[in-house]
Amino acid sequence: MFINVLSMIEFSYKNEGSRMVVLRCIGPSNFFLERVLFPTDILTFMAPNDSRVEIWGNEMYGPKLEERIRISSESEDATLVA
């Protein structure tokens, strides 16, 4: 697996909710990152261009996709709400 370092983009996410969430980042060349974020936690990481971030919360019936974000060098704010 080879990821061109020049195509990596810095991304930050802050959990502004009152409950824990799971952040998943899925990108090209088998890039995958998954972290648990507690309320007020901030996660900053480098990800390949065109990766997607999914924010998963938890409901009584199980996990719920709350937000999708596209990481792209072409747009500063490409948030997609699920």
PDB file with one MODEL, atoms N, CA, C and O in Angstrom:
MODEL        1
ATOM      1  N   MET A   1       0.848  -1.172   0.000  1.00  0.00           N
ATOM      2  CA  MET A   1       0.000   0.000   0.000  1.00  0.00           C
ATOM      3  C   MET A   1       0.895   1.237   0.000  1.00  0.00           C
ATOM      4  O   MET A   1       1.814   1.358   0.810  1.00  0.00           O
ATOM      5  N   PHE A   2       0.606   2.153  -0.928  1.00  0.00           N
ATOM      6  CA  PHE A   2       1.368   3.388  -1.025  1.00  0.00           C
ATOM      7  C   PHE A   2       0.402   4.561  -1.104  1.00  0.00           C
ATOM      8  O   PHE A   2      -0.459   4.604  -1.983  1.00  0.00           O
ATOM      9  N   ILE A   3       0.543   5.499  -0.196  1.00  0.00           N
ATOM     10  CA  ILE A   3      -0.271   6.712  -0.215  1.00  0.00           C
ATOM     11  C   ILE A   3       0.672   7.883  -0.417  1.00  0.00           C
ATOM     12  O   ILE A   3       1.607   8.074   0.362  1.00  0.00           O
ATOM     13  N   ASN A   4       0.434   8.661  -1.447  1.00  0.00           N
ATOM     14  CA  ASN A   4       1.244   9.830  -1.730  1.00  0.00           C
ATOM     15  C   ASN A   4       1.044  10.856  -0.610  1.00  0.00           C
ATOM     16  O   ASN A   4      -0.066  11.341  -0.395  1.00  0.00           O
ATOM     17  N   VAL A   5       2.114  11.177   0.090  1.00  0.00           N
ATOM     18  CA  VAL A   5       2.037  12.101   1.223  1.00  0.00           C
ATOM     19  C   VAL A   5       1.567  13.487   0.771  1.00  0.00           C
ATOM     20  O   VAL A   5       0.930  14.204   1.542  1.00  0.00           O
ATOM     21  N   LEU A   6       1.874  13.864  -0.462  1.00  0.00           N
ATOM     22  CA  LEU A   6       1.468  15.173  -0.971  1.00  0.00           C
ATOM     23  C   LEU A   6      -0.043  15.291  -1.121  1.00  0.00           C
ATOM     24  O   LEU A   6      -0.579  16.399  -1.131  1.00  0.00           O
ATOM     25  N   SER A   7      -0.737  14.157  -1.239  1.00  0.00           N
ATOM     26  CA  SER A   7      -2.189  14.202  -1.409  1.00  0.00           C
ATOM     27  C   SER A   7      -2.930  14.073  -0.073  1.00  0.00           C
ATOM     28  O   SER A   7      -4.151  13.917  -0.049  1.00  0.00           O
ATOM     29  N   MET A   8      -2.196  14.137   1.022  1.00  0.00           N
ATOM     30  CA  MET A   8      -2.810  14.064   2.344  1.00  0.00           C
ATOM     31  C   MET A   8      -3.300  15.450   2.769  1.00  0.00           C
ATOM     32  O   MET A   8      -2.665  16.465   2.483  1.00  0.00           O
ATOM     33  N   ILE A   9      -4.439  15.468   3.455  1.00  0.00           N
ATOM     34  CA  ILE A   9      -5.055  16.713   3.890  1.00  0.00           C
ATOM     35  C   ILE A   9      -5.281  16.643   5.396  1.00  0.00           C
ATOM     36  O   ILE A   9      -5.714  15.615   5.919  1.00  0.00           O
ATOM     37  N   GLU A  10      -4.985  17.737   6.089  1.00  0.00           N
ATOM     38  CA  GLU A  10      -5.254  17.777   7.528  1.00  0.00           C
ATOM     39  C   GLU A  10      -6.743  18.014   7.744  1.00  0.00           C
ATOM     40  O   GLU A  10      -7.353  18.859   7.089  1.00  0.00           O
ATOM     41  N   PHE A  11      -7.318  17.254   8.673  1.00  0.00           N
ATOM     42  CA  PHE A  11      -8.745  17.344   8.965  1.00  0.00           C
ATOM     43  C   PHE A  11      -8.932  17.351  10.477  1.00  0.00           C
ATOM     44  O   PHE A  11      -8.252  16.617  11.195  1.00  0.00           O
ATOM     45  N   SER A  12      -9.852  18.178  10.957  1.00  0.00           N
ATOM     46  CA  SER A  12     -10.175  18.242  12.386  1.00  0.00           C
ATOM     47  C   SER A  12     -11.671  18.094  12.572  1.00  0.00           C
ATOM     48  O   SER A  12     -12.470  18.596  11.781  1.00  0.00           O
ATOM     49  N   TYR A  13     -12.031  17.397  13.631  1.00  0.00           N
ATOM     50  CA  TYR A  13     -13.448  17.248  13.977  1.00  0.00           C
ATOM     51  C   TYR A  13     -13.589  17.403  15.484  1.00  0.00           C
ATOM     52  O   TYR A  13     -12.817  16.831  16.253  1.00  0.00           O
ATOM     53  N   LYS A  14     -14.589  18.186  15.899  1.00  0.00           N
ATOM     54  CA  LYS A  14     -14.877  18.351  17.326  1.00  0.00           C
ATOM     55  C   LYS A  14     -16.258  17.774  17.613  1.00  0.00           C
ATOM     56  O   LYS A  14     -17.228  18.100  16.930  1.00  0.00           O
ATOM     57  N   ASN A  15     -16.341  16.925  18.616  1.00  0.00           N
ATOM     58  CA  ASN A  15     -17.631  16.385  19.039  1.00  0.00           C
ATOM     59  C   ASN A  15     -18.305  17.437  19.911  1.00  0.00           C
ATOM     60  O   ASN A  15     -17.973  17.596  21.086  1.00  0.00           O
ATOM     61  N   GLU A  16     -19.247  18.146  19.321  1.00  0.00           N
ATOM     62  CA  GLU A  16     -19.955  19.196  20.053  1.00  0.00           C
ATOM     63  C   GLU A  16     -21.240  18.690  20.692  1.00  0.00           C
ATOM     64  O   GLU A  16     -21.976  19.461  21.308  1.00  0.00           O
ATOM     65  N   GLY A  17     -21.510  17.405  20.548  1.00  0.00           N
ATOM     66  CA  GLY A  17     -22.702  16.824  21.157  1.00  0.00           C
ATOM     67  C   GLY A  17     -22.481  16.505  22.628  1.00  0.00           C
ATOM     68  O   GLY A  17     -21.407  16.742  23.182  1.00  0.00           O
ATOM     69  N   SER A  18     -23.511  15.969  23.237  1.00  0.00           N
ATOM     70  CA  SER A  18     -23.432  15.630  24.666  1.00  0.00           C
ATOM     71  C   SER A  18     -23.194  14.138  24.893  1.00  0.00           C
ATOM     72  O   SER A  18     -23.156  13.676  26.034  1.00  0.00           O
ATOM     73  N   ARG A  19     -23.030  13.377  23.782  1.00  0.00           N
ATOM     74  CA  ARG A  19     -22.791  11.935  23.900  1.00  0.00           C
ATOM     75  C   ARG A  19     -21.572  11.525  23.081  1.00  0.00           C
ATOM     76  O   ARG A  19     -21.139  12.244  22.181  1.00  0.00           O
ATOM     77  N   MET A  20     -21.038  10.374  23.406  1.00  0.00           N
ATOM     78  CA  MET A  20     -19.911   9.808  22.683  1.00  0.00           C
ATOM     79  C   MET A  20     -20.322   9.501  21.244  1.00  0.00           C
ATOM     80  O   MET A  20     -21.461   9.107  20.995  1.00  0.00           O
ATOM     81  N   VAL A  21     -19.384   9.684  20.283  1.00  0.00           N
ATOM     82  CA  VAL A  21     -19.595   9.302  18.893  1.00  0.00           C
ATOM     83  C   VAL A  21     -18.390   8.506  18.418  1.00  0.00           C
ATOM     84  O   VAL A  21     -17.323   8.538  19.031  1.00  0.00           O
ATOM     85  N   VAL A  22     -18.580   7.794  17.318  1.00  0.00           N
ATOM     86  CA  VAL A  22     -17.483   7.081  16.668  1.00  0.00           C
ATOM     87  C   VAL A  22     -17.224   7.764  15.329  1.00  0.00           C
ATOM     88  O   VAL A  22     -18.138   7.918  14.520  1.00  0.00           O
ATOM     89  N   LEU A  23     -15.974   8.172  15.097  1.00  0.00           N
ATOM     90  CA  LEU A  23     -15.576   8.764  13.834  1.00  0.00           C
ATOM     91  C   LEU A  23     -14.880   7.694  13.019  1.00  0.00           C
ATOM     92  O   LEU A  23     -13.949   7.045  13.496  1.00  0.00           O
ATOM     93  N   ARG A  24     -15.333   7.511  11.786  1.00  0.00           N
ATOM     94  CA  ARG A  24     -14.683   6.586  10.853  1.00  0.00           C
ATOM     95  C   ARG A  24     -14.270   7.370   9.627  1.00  0.00           C
ATOM     96  O   ARG A  24     -15.072   8.113   9.061  1.00  0.00           O
ATOM     97  N   CYS A  25     -13.025   7.211   9.213  1.00  0.00           N
ATOM     98  CA  CYS A  25     -12.535   7.828   7.989  1.00  0.00           C
ATOM     99  C   CYS A  25     -12.111   6.712   7.049  1.00  0.00           C
ATOM    100  O   CYS A  25     -11.289   5.865   7.399  1.00  0.00           O
ATOM    101  N   ILE A  26     -12.686   6.724   5.845  1.00  0.00           N
ATOM    102  CA  ILE A  26     -12.419   5.692   4.846  1.00  0.00           C
ATOM    103  C   ILE A  26     -11.921   6.398   3.590  1.00  0.00           C
ATOM    104  O   ILE A  26     -12.584   7.293   3.067  1.00  0.00           O
ATOM    105  N   GLY A  27     -10.753   5.989   3.112  1.00  0.00           N
ATOM    106  CA  GLY A  27     -10.167   6.661   1.963  1.00  0.00           C
ATOM    107  C   GLY A  27      -9.574   5.708   0.962  1.00  0.00           C
ATOM    108  O   GLY A  27      -9.644   4.490   1.127  1.00  0.00           O
ATOM    109  N   PRO A  28      -8.981   6.270  -0.091  1.00  0.00           N
ATOM    110  CA  PRO A  28      -8.356   5.450  -1.118  1.00  0.00           C
ATOM    111  C   PRO A  28      -7.161   4.665  -0.569  1.00  0.00           C
ATOM    112  O   PRO A  28      -6.641   4.971   0.504  1.00  0.00           O
ATOM    113  N   SER A  29      -6.747   3.668  -1.312  1.00  0.00           N
ATOM    114  CA  SER A  29      -5.583   2.821  -0.958  1.00  0.00           C
ATOM    115  C   SER A  29      -5.749   2.162   0.402  1.00  0.00           C
ATOM    116  O   SER A  29      -4.788   2.048   1.163  1.00  0.00           O
ATOM    117  N   ASN A  30      -6.973   1.727   0.708  1.00  0.00           N
ATOM    118  CA  ASN A  30      -7.276   1.011   1.957  1.00  0.00           C
ATOM    119  C   ASN A  30      -7.029   1.839   3.218  1.00  0.00           C
ATOM    120  O   ASN A  30      -6.787   1.273   4.284  1.00  0.00           O
ATOM    121  N   PHE A  31      -7.087   3.155   3.116  1.00  0.00           N
ATOM    122  CA  PHE A  31      -6.923   4.012   4.301  1.00  0.00           C
ATOM    123  C   PHE A  31      -8.163   3.867   5.176  1.00  0.00           C
ATOM    124  O   PHE A  31      -9.291   3.949   4.690  1.00  0.00           O
ATOM    125  N   PHE A  32      -7.944   3.651   6.467  1.00  0.00           N
ATOM    126  CA  PHE A  32      -9.056   3.516   7.416  1.00  0.00           C
ATOM    127  C   PHE A  32      -8.597   3.997   8.776  1.00  0.00           C
ATOM    128  O   PHE A  32      -7.509   3.656   9.240  1.00  0.00           O
ATOM    129  N   LEU A  33      -9.446   4.797   9.411  1.00  0.00           N
ATOM    130  CA  LEU A  33      -9.181   5.297  10.759  1.00  0.00           C
ATOM    131  C   LEU A  33     -10.496   5.289  11.520  1.00  0.00           C
ATOM    132  O   LEU A  33     -11.521   5.728  10.999  1.00  0.00           O
ATOM    133  N   GLU A  34     -10.470   4.799  12.737  1.00  0.00           N
ATOM    134  CA  GLU A  34     -11.680   4.791  13.563  1.00  0.00           C
ATOM    135  C   GLU A  34     -11.292   5.179  14.984  1.00  0.00           C
ATOM    136  O   GLU A  34     -10.377   4.608  15.577  1.00  0.00           O
ATOM    137  N   ARG A  35     -12.025   6.182  15.522  1.00  0.00           N
ATOM    138  CA  ARG A  35     -11.750   6.650  16.872  1.00  0.00           C
ATOM    139  C   ARG A  35     -13.050   6.970  17.588  1.00  0.00           C
ATOM    140  O   ARG A  35     -14.029   7.389  16.970  1.00  0.00           O
ATOM    141  N   VAL A  36     -13.046   6.766  18.898  1.00  0.00           N
ATOM    142  CA  VAL A  36     -14.161   7.159  19.755  1.00  0.00           C
ATOM    143  C   VAL A  36     -13.872   8.568  20.258  1.00  0.00           C
ATOM    144  O   VAL A  36     -12.768   8.859  20.718  1.00  0.00           O
ATOM    145  N   LEU A  37     -14.881   9.443  20.166  1.00  0.00           N
ATOM    146  CA  LEU A  37     -14.736  10.816  20.646  1.00  0.00           C
ATOM    147  C   LEU A  37     -15.790  11.092  21.716  1.00  0.00           C
ATOM    148  O   LEU A  37     -16.986  10.916  21.487  1.00  0.00           O
ATOM    149  N   PHE A  38     -15.331  11.519  22.868  1.00  0.00           N
ATOM    150  CA  PHE A  38     -16.226  11.906  23.942  1.00  0.00           C
ATOM    151  C   PHE A  38     -16.632  13.362  23.741  1.00  0.00           C
ATOM    152  O   PHE A  38     -15.979  14.073  22.977  1.00  0.00           O
ATOM    153  N   PRO A  39     -17.685  13.825  24.402  1.00  0.00           N
ATOM    154  CA  PRO A  39     -18.101  15.226  24.254  1.00  0.00           C
ATOM    155  C   PRO A  39     -16.923  16.179  24.471  1.00  0.00           C
ATOM    156  O   PRO A  39     -16.124  16.001  25.389  1.00  0.00           O
ATOM    157  N   THR A  40     -16.837  17.172  23.623  1.00  0.00           N
ATOM    158  CA  THR A  40     -15.805  18.223  23.576  1.00  0.00           C
ATOM    159  C   THR A  40     -14.452  17.738  23.051  1.00  0.00           C
ATOM    160  O   THR A  40     -13.542  18.554  22.903  1.00  0.00           O
ATOM    161  N   ASP A  41     -14.282  16.432  22.760  1.00  0.00           N
ATOM    162  CA  ASP A  41     -13.022  15.937  22.200  1.00  0.00           C
ATOM    163  C   ASP A  41     -12.817  16.496  20.801  1.00  0.00           C
ATOM    164  O   ASP A  41     -13.771  16.673  20.043  1.00  0.00           O
ATOM    165  N   ILE A  42     -11.559  16.772  20.470  1.00  0.00           N
ATOM    166  CA  ILE A  42     -11.169  17.211  19.134  1.00  0.00           C
ATOM    167  C   ILE A  42     -10.159  16.204  18.587  1.00  0.00           C
ATOM    168  O   ILE A  42      -9.200  15.843  19.269  1.00  0.00           O
ATOM    169  N   LEU A  43     -10.379  15.758  17.364  1.00  0.00           N
ATOM    170  CA  LEU A  43      -9.448  14.846  16.707  1.00  0.00           C
ATOM    171  C   LEU A  43      -8.933  15.523  15.443  1.00  0.00           C
ATOM    172  O   LEU A  43      -9.720  15.963  14.604  1.00  0.00           O
ATOM    173  N   THR A  44      -7.614  15.607  15.308  1.00  0.00           N
ATOM    174  CA  THR A  44      -6.980  16.150  14.115  1.00  0.00           C
ATOM    175  C   THR A  44      -6.084  15.068  13.541  1.00  0.00           C
ATOM    176  O   THR A  44      -5.302  14.449  14.264  1.00  0.00           O
ATOM    177  N   PHE A  45      -6.200  14.838  12.223  1.00  0.00           N
ATOM    178  CA  PHE A  45      -5.418  13.788  11.582  1.00  0.00           C
ATOM    179  C   PHE A  45      -5.211  14.126  10.113  1.00  0.00           C
ATOM    180  O   PHE A  45      -5.863  15.019   9.572  1.00  0.00           O
ATOM    181  N   MET A  46      -4.303  13.411   9.481  1.00  0.00           N
ATOM    182  CA  MET A  46      -4.043  13.542   8.045  1.00  0.00           C
ATOM    183  C   MET A  46      -4.761  12.393   7.338  1.00  0.00           C
ATOM    184  O   MET A  46      -4.695  11.241   7.767  1.00  0.00           O
ATOM    185  N   ALA A  47      -5.445  12.731   6.250  1.00  0.00           N
ATOM    186  CA  ALA A  47      -6.182  11.723   5.483  1.00  0.00           C
ATOM    187  C   ALA A  47      -5.974  11.988   3.993  1.00  0.00           C
ATOM    188  O   ALA A  47      -5.729  13.127   3.597  1.00  0.00           O
ATOM    189  N   PRO A  48      -6.069  10.952   3.169  1.00  0.00           N
ATOM    190  CA  PRO A  48      -5.925  11.151   1.728  1.00  0.00           C
ATOM    191  C   PRO A  48      -7.056  12.014   1.164  1.00  0.00           C
ATOM    192  O   PRO A  48      -8.178  11.998   1.671  1.00  0.00           O
ATOM    193  N   ASN A  49      -6.741  12.759   0.115  1.00  0.00           N
ATOM    194  CA  ASN A  49      -7.751  13.528  -0.597  1.00  0.00           C
ATOM    195  C   ASN A  49      -8.877  12.593  -1.048  1.00  0.00           C
ATOM    196  O   ASN A  49      -8.618  11.453  -1.433  1.00  0.00           O
ATOM    197  N   ASP A  50     -10.087  13.055  -1.002  1.00  0.00           N
ATOM    198  CA  ASP A  50     -11.297  12.306  -1.385  1.00  0.00           C
ATOM    199  C   ASP A  50     -11.683  11.205  -0.402  1.00  0.00           C
ATOM    200  O   ASP A  50     -12.384  10.263  -0.771  1.00  0.00           O
ATOM    201  N   SER A  51     -11.235  11.316   0.829  1.00  0.00           N
ATOM    202  CA  SER A  51     -11.694  10.386   1.868  1.00  0.00           C
ATOM    203  C   SER A  51     -13.067  10.825   2.345  1.00  0.00           C
ATOM    204  O   SER A  51     -13.483  11.960   2.114  1.00  0.00           O
ATOM    205  N   ARG A  52     -13.766   9.919   3.011  1.00  0.00           N
ATOM    206  CA  ARG A  52     -15.045  10.302   3.607  1.00  0.00           C
ATOM    207  C   ARG A  52     -15.019   9.980   5.096  1.00  0.00           C
ATOM    208  O   ARG A  52     -14.488   8.958   5.531  1.00  0.00           O
ATOM    209  N   VAL A  53     -15.610  10.889   5.854  1.00  0.00           N
ATOM    210  CA  VAL A  53     -15.706  10.736   7.297  1.00  0.00           C
ATOM    211  C   VAL A  53     -17.161  10.455   7.635  1.00  0.00           C
ATOM    212  O   VAL A  53     -18.064  11.126   7.138  1.00  0.00           O
ATOM    213  N   GLU A  54     -17.381   9.461   8.482  1.00  0.00           N
ATOM    214  CA  GLU A  54     -18.723   9.146   8.975  1.00  0.00           C
ATOM    215  C   GLU A  54     -18.720   9.319  10.487  1.00  0.00           C
ATOM    216  O   GLU A  54     -17.809   8.864  11.178  1.00  0.00           O
ATOM    217  N   ILE A  55     -19.752   9.983  10.985  1.00  0.00           N
ATOM    218  CA  ILE A  55     -19.916  10.167  12.428  1.00  0.00           C
ATOM    219  C   ILE A  55     -21.094   9.303  12.853  1.00  0.00           C
ATOM    220  O   ILE A  55     -22.219   9.503  12.394  1.00  0.00           O
ATOM    221  N   TRP A  56     -20.830   8.344  13.731  1.00  0.00           N
ATOM    222  CA  TRP A  56     -21.848   7.401  14.195  1.00  0.00           C
ATOM    223  C   TRP A  56     -22.190   7.674  15.650  1.00  0.00           C
ATOM    224  O   TRP A  56     -21.307   7.766  16.502  1.00  0.00           O
ATOM    225  N   GLY A  57     -23.470   7.800  15.922  1.00  0.00           N
ATOM    226  CA  GLY A  57     -23.968   7.923  17.285  1.00  0.00           C
ATOM    227  C   GLY A  57     -24.647   6.626  17.682  1.00  0.00           C
ATOM    228  O   GLY A  57     -24.592   5.639  16.948  1.00  0.00           O
ATOM    229  N   ASN A  58     -25.281   6.629  18.834  1.00  0.00           N
ATOM    230  CA  ASN A  58     -25.938   5.422  19.311  1.00  0.00           C
ATOM    231  C   ASN A  58     -27.357   5.762  19.759  1.00  0.00           C
ATOM    232  O   ASN A  58     -27.566   6.700  20.528  1.00  0.00           O
ATOM    233  N   GLU A  59     -28.305   5.012  19.284  1.00  0.00           N
ATOM    234  CA  GLU A  59     -29.703   5.145  19.678  1.00  0.00           C
ATOM    235  C   GLU A  59     -30.116   3.889  20.439  1.00  0.00           C
ATOM    236  O   GLU A  59     -29.333   2.947  20.557  1.00  0.00           O
ATOM    237  N   MET A  60     -31.327   3.875  20.948  1.00  0.00           N
ATOM    238  CA  MET A  60     -31.828   2.710  21.694  1.00  0.00           C
ATOM    239  C   MET A  60     -31.792   1.438  20.841  1.00  0.00           C
ATOM    240  O   MET A  60     -31.556   0.348  21.362  1.00  0.00           O
ATOM    241  N   TYR A  61     -32.023   1.575  19.546  1.00  0.00           N
ATOM    242  CA  TYR A  61     -32.099   0.424  18.647  1.00  0.00           C
ATOM    243  C   TYR A  61     -30.744   0.062  18.034  1.00  0.00           C
ATOM    244  O   TYR A  61     -30.640  -0.948  17.337  1.00  0.00           O
ATOM    245  N   GLY A  62     -29.713   0.861  18.279  1.00  0.00           N
ATOM    246  CA  GLY A  62     -28.381   0.555  17.749  1.00  0.00           C
ATOM    247  C   GLY A  62     -27.697   1.777  17.168  1.00  0.00           C
ATOM    248  O   GLY A  62     -28.136   2.905  17.392  1.00  0.00           O
ATOM    249  N   PRO A  63     -26.609   1.554  16.413  1.00  0.00           N
ATOM    250  CA  PRO A  63     -25.845   2.662  15.846  1.00  0.00           C
ATOM    251  C   PRO A  63     -26.653   3.460  14.820  1.00  0.00           C
ATOM    252  O   PRO A  63     -27.508   2.912  14.124  1.00  0.00           O
ATOM    253  N   LYS A  64     -26.368   4.762  14.739  1.00  0.00           N
ATOM    254  CA  LYS A  64     -27.060   5.635  13.787  1.00  0.00           C
ATOM    255  C   LYS A  64     -26.037   6.548  13.120  1.00  0.00           C
ATOM    256  O   LYS A  64     -25.269   7.231  13.798  1.00  0.00           O
ATOM    257  N   LEU A  65     -26.030   6.558  11.780  1.00  0.00           N
ATOM    258  CA  LEU A  65     -25.161   7.458  11.036  1.00  0.00           C
ATOM    259  C   LEU A  65     -25.706   8.873  11.162  1.00  0.00           C
ATOM    260  O   LEU A  65     -26.813   9.153  10.702  1.00  0.00           O
ATOM    261  N   GLU A  66     -24.948   9.759  11.777  1.00  0.00           N
ATOM    262  CA  GLU A  66     -25.418  11.115  12.047  1.00  0.00           C
ATOM    263  C   GLU A  66     -24.917  12.142  11.046  1.00  0.00           C
ATOM    264  O   GLU A  66     -25.589  13.142  10.790  1.00  0.00           O
ATOM    265  N   GLU A  67     -23.738  11.902  10.477  1.00  0.00           N
ATOM    266  CA  GLU A  67     -23.154  12.918   9.595  1.00  0.00           C
ATOM    267  C   GLU A  67     -22.143  12.266   8.665  1.00  0.00           C
ATOM    268  O   GLU A  67     -21.459  11.316   9.045  1.00  0.00           O
ATOM    269  N   ARG A  68     -22.053  12.783   7.445  1.00  0.00           N
ATOM    270  CA  ARG A  68     -21.024  12.386   6.484  1.00  0.00           C
ATOM    271  C   ARG A  68     -20.292  13.643   6.040  1.00  0.00           C
ATOM    272  O   ARG A  68     -20.908  14.679   5.790  1.00  0.00           O
ATOM    273  N   ILE A  69     -18.977  13.542   5.945  1.00  0.00           N
ATOM    274  CA  ILE A  69     -18.161  14.676   5.528  1.00  0.00           C
ATOM    275  C   ILE A  69     -17.171  14.167   4.480  1.00  0.00           C
ATOM    276  O   ILE A  69     -16.537  13.131   4.681  1.00  0.00           O
ATOM    277  N   ARG A  70     -17.036  14.876   3.381  1.00  0.00           N
ATOM    278  CA  ARG A  70     -16.057  14.536   2.346  1.00  0.00           C
ATOM    279  C   ARG A  70     -14.810  15.380   2.585  1.00  0.00           C
ATOM    280  O   ARG A  70     -14.900  16.601   2.713  1.00  0.00           O
ATOM    281  N   ILE A  71     -13.645  14.732   2.645  1.00  0.00           N
ATOM    282  CA  ILE A  71     -12.378  15.438   2.790  1.00  0.00           C
ATOM    283  C   ILE A  71     -11.826  15.662   1.394  1.00  0.00           C
ATOM    284  O   ILE A  71     -11.487  14.714   0.685  1.00  0.00           O
ATOM    285  N   SER A  72     -11.740  16.922   1.009  1.00  0.00           N
ATOM    286  CA  SER A  72     -11.306  17.251  -0.335  1.00  0.00           C
ATOM    287  C   SER A  72     -10.492  18.532  -0.313  1.00  0.00           C
ATOM    288  O   SER A  72     -10.819  19.471   0.413  1.00  0.00           O
ATOM    289  N   SER A  73      -9.446  18.571  -1.099  1.00  0.00           N
ATOM    290  CA  SER A  73      -8.628  19.784  -1.181  1.00  0.00           C
ATOM    291  C   SER A  73      -9.336  20.878  -1.958  1.00  0.00           C
ATOM    292  O   SER A  73      -8.927  22.037  -1.898  1.00  0.00           O
ATOM    293  N   GLU A  74     -10.396  20.532  -2.690  1.00  0.00           N
ATOM    294  CA  GLU A  74     -11.090  21.505  -3.529  1.00  0.00           C
ATOM    295  C   GLU A  74     -12.156  22.293  -2.787  1.00  0.00           C
ATOM    296  O   GLU A  74     -12.544  23.373  -3.232  1.00  0.00           O
ATOM    297  N   SER A  75     -12.637  21.771  -1.660  1.00  0.00           N
ATOM    298  CA  SER A  75     -13.673  22.496  -0.927  1.00  0.00           C
ATOM    299  C   SER A  75     -13.338  22.509   0.554  1.00  0.00           C
ATOM    300  O   SER A  75     -12.943  21.494   1.127  1.00  0.00           O
ATOM    301  N   GLU A  76     -13.496  23.645   1.146  1.00  0.00           N
ATOM    302  CA  GLU A  76     -13.181  23.804   2.577  1.00  0.00           C
ATOM    303  C   GLU A  76     -14.226  23.157   3.462  1.00  0.00           C
ATOM    304  O   GLU A  76     -13.883  22.571   4.488  1.00  0.00           O
ATOM    305  N   ASP A  77     -15.504  23.250   3.086  1.00  0.00           N
ATOM    306  CA  ASP A  77     -16.578  22.737   3.935  1.00  0.00           C
ATOM    307  C   ASP A  77     -17.553  21.915   3.097  1.00  0.00           C
ATOM    308  O   ASP A  77     -18.481  22.457   2.497  1.00  0.00           O
ATOM    309  N   ALA A  78     -17.332  20.601   3.062  1.00  0.00           N
ATOM    310  CA  ALA A  78     -18.172  19.730   2.246  1.00  0.00           C
ATOM    311  C   ALA A  78     -18.924  18.752   3.138  1.00  0.00           C
ATOM    312  O   ALA A  78     -18.778  17.538   2.998  1.00  0.00           O
ATOM    313  N   THR A  79     -19.718  19.274   4.045  1.00  0.00           N
ATOM    314  CA  THR A  79     -20.442  18.440   4.997  1.00  0.00           C
ATOM    315  C   THR A  79     -21.715  17.910   4.356  1.00  0.00           C
ATOM    316  O   THR A  79     -22.476  18.663   3.749  1.00  0.00           O
ATOM    317  N   LEU A  80     -21.941  16.607   4.496  1.00  0.00           N
ATOM    318  CA  LEU A  80     -23.167  15.978   4.020  1.00  0.00           C
ATOM    319  C   LEU A  80     -23.868  15.366   5.215  1.00  0.00           C
ATOM    320  O   LEU A  80     -23.316  14.479   5.866  1.00  0.00           O
ATOM    321  N   VAL A  81     -25.052  15.814   5.510  1.00  0.00           N
ATOM    322  CA  VAL A  81     -25.787  15.281   6.659  1.00  0.00           C
ATOM    323  C   VAL A  81     -26.517  14.024   6.208  1.00  0.00           C
ATOM    324  O   VAL A  81     -27.135  14.006   5.144  1.00  0.00           O
ATOM    325  N   ALA A  82     -26.447  12.992   7.007  1.00  0.00           N
ATOM    326  CA  ALA A  82     -27.085  11.717   6.668  1.00  0.00           C
ATOM    327  C   ALA A  82     -28.580  11.798   6.841  1.00  0.00           C
ATOM    328  O   ALA A  82     -29.283  10.817   6.601  1.00  0.00           O
TER     329      ALA A  82
ENDMDL
END
